[in-house]
Amino acid sequence: MIVGATTRQAQAERDPVIRASVPMLARVLPWVGHPPTRNRGTVGGSIANADPSAEIPLVAVTLGADILLATTDGPTSMPADDFFIGPMLTTIGQGECVSAIRFPVWPHQRIGVGFFEISARRSDFAFVAAAAQVALDDAGRCLEVALGVGGVGDRPLRLDVSSLVGTELDATSVAAAVNAAAGELDATSDLHASAAYRRRVASVLCIRALEQARVDASAKSREGAR
């Protein structure tokens, strides 16, 4: 699904197509800034700003979105994971601008999302954030999973928890996968939180986000059976 760069965050928050096609984006948007800033802020503006604690870049990296660019040589694109290279730093070149973001749409029927963040106040930039999206089959086994963290390092990161595919996302399997993926996170320290705190909280929030996503997908499975 392509979301134009100038789409207002408040508009995207209310859009039923985004809610159905990119549920993770719909889930995080209420946490982006505050209502007055979402009324003026754009989806593309958040991407171009590249704050490592921002929620929209986290979704783009976690889901494997493509950043569409307008350049002097014509339109082009690059994966979100390659676009963000540091705090407030991207690979965008002189004379280029973000034109849209292409989010992948999962084909599965039973998709659930989870999102948690820790900040000084709700809607402030997150010290640590975790976003998860899972798809389940009829038996409750994981078909696909995406997990990402923001605010931990100098850019949002997608964690490899592919070992969870085929499991029922039980607590033991989830904890093992998250601890293996998050154990080597390159976390930063600042006035708000230490690197050790960020790594510890990232693991906790990732586990919670995956559980919330599993419950969300399971609830949709039950609804579909009625």
N, C-alpha and C positions, 0 to 999 in steps of 0.2 A: 504494500500500500504506500502510495506517495503522499507525503504531507508537505505542502509548500512552505518555504522558509518564512514567509510573512504571515503565516497562520497564527493568529493570536492564541496564546496559551489558554485563555478562558474559553475561546471558541472550541479549541480541541478538547478541552475538558468536558464540554457538553455534547460533543458530536457522537451520535449513536453509531456511526460507521466505524469510527476509531475504537469505540468501546467494544464493538463486536469483532473487529479485525486485529487490533493491537491492544489487547486487554492490559498488558503491562503498562503501556503508556497512559491509558486511562486511569490506572490505579495510582500512578505516581503524581499525576498533574495537580491534585489538590494540595500536595506538599511543596509545590514549586512556588517560592516566594509567598506573597499574600494576595488577596483578591485585587487590590488596586494595581499591583505590578503585573499580575496575570492578564489584566484587562489591556495592558499596553505591551507587555513582553511577548515576543514571538518564539515559536519553536526553533526556527533557524538562528535566531539571535542567541539563544542558550547554547546551541551547538557551536556557533562561531566563537562564543566567549570562552568555551573550553574550561570552565571552572571544574576542578577535579571532584568537588563536592556536589555538583549540580545533578539533579535527577534525570533530566532529559538526555544528556550525554551518557549517563549510566544505562538507560534503556537502550540507546542506540548501540552501545558496545555489547551489552548482554545479549541482545537479540541478533547481533550481526547485521545491523543496518548498513546501507550504503549512503554516503554523503554525496549528493549531486552538486556539481560545481559549474558555474558559468565562467568560462575563461576566454581569453582573446583568441584562442584557437578553436573555440566551440565548446559545446557541453562535454563534460566528462564526469567520472565518479570514482570513488575509492571507498574501501571498507572503513567503517567507523574506527575500528581498532588501529588502522594505519593513520587516520586523520588526526587523532589526539596524540601528541608527543610529549606533553608536559603541562604544568599549571599555566593556563591561559595561553598555551602554545599549540598551534596546529601546523599541518604541512601546507596550508593554503598559501599560494604564491601571490606575488604582487599583481594587482589587476584582476584577481579572481574573487568570486564571492559564492557563498552557499546559496543554491537556488531551491533545493528541496531535500528531503530525507526519505529514502525508500526503506520502509520497515518490512521485514518478511512476515507473511501471513501463514500461520501454521494451518495445515489442512485437517487436523484432527477435530473430532466432535467434542471431546471432553478435555478442555483446557482450563487450568487454574493458575492464578498468579498470587504471589505473596510479596510484600514490601514492608521493610522496617528501617527506621533511621533513628539515630541519636543526635540531638542538637540542643543548643542552649534553650531555645524556644521553638515551638512548632513553626515550621516554614522558614526558619533560619537555615543557613547552609549547614549541611550535616557534618558532624565529626566522623561518623561512619554510617554508611547505608548499604543495604543488601536487597537485591531484587531477584526474584525467582519466577520461572514459568515452567509448568510441567504439563504433559499430556498423558492421559491414562487410557488403557484399553478397557474392555467390558469387565475384565477380571480385576481391575485395579492395579495392573502392572504399568510401570512407566514406559511410555513409548518414546518420549523426547523430553529433554530437560535443558534449561539454560539458567545459569546463576552468575550474578555479577556483584561487585562491590565498588562503592564510591567513597571518596573522602579518606581512604586509607593511605594511598600514595599520591603520586603527582598526576595521575589520570585514572579514569575508571577502568576496571579490569574485569574480563570474563574469566571465571574459574572453570577448570576442567573437572566436571563431575559426571562424565560419560559412563562411569562404572555403575551409575544408578539405573541406567536403561535396563529394563527387564526385571527390576526389583519392584516390590510393593512400597518402596520408599519408607520402609520400617526405620525406627529410630536408630538402630545399630548401624544399618547400611548408610543412612544419611550422615550420621556423626563421623563415621570412618571416611567417607568421601570428602566431606567438608574439611576435616582436620588435615587430610592429605593434601588437599588443594590449597588451603589457606595457610598451611604451616610455614611456607617460605615467602609469604607476602612481604614485599619491600615497603614497609610502612614509614611514615614520616612523623616527626615530633614537632610540636609548636606550642604556643601559649595555651592552647585549648586541651591538648591531649598528647600523651607520650606515644611513641611507636608501639611499645608493649601493650598499652591499653587498646590502641586501635586494632592490633592483631587479635587480641583476646575478644574484643567486642565483635569484630568482623565474623569470627567463627560462630559466636552465639547468634548473631542476627541472620547469618546464612542458614543455620539450622532452623530457626523460627520461620524464615521466609519460605523455605522448602516445605515445611509442615503446613503452613498456611496455604500454599499453592496446592498441596495434595488434598487438603480438606475442601478447598474451593472446587477442584476438579471432581472430587468424589460427590459433592453435593449436586453438581450438574449431571453426574451419572445417574443419581437417584431421581432427579427431576425428569430426565429423559425416559426413565422406565415407567413413569406414571401414565 
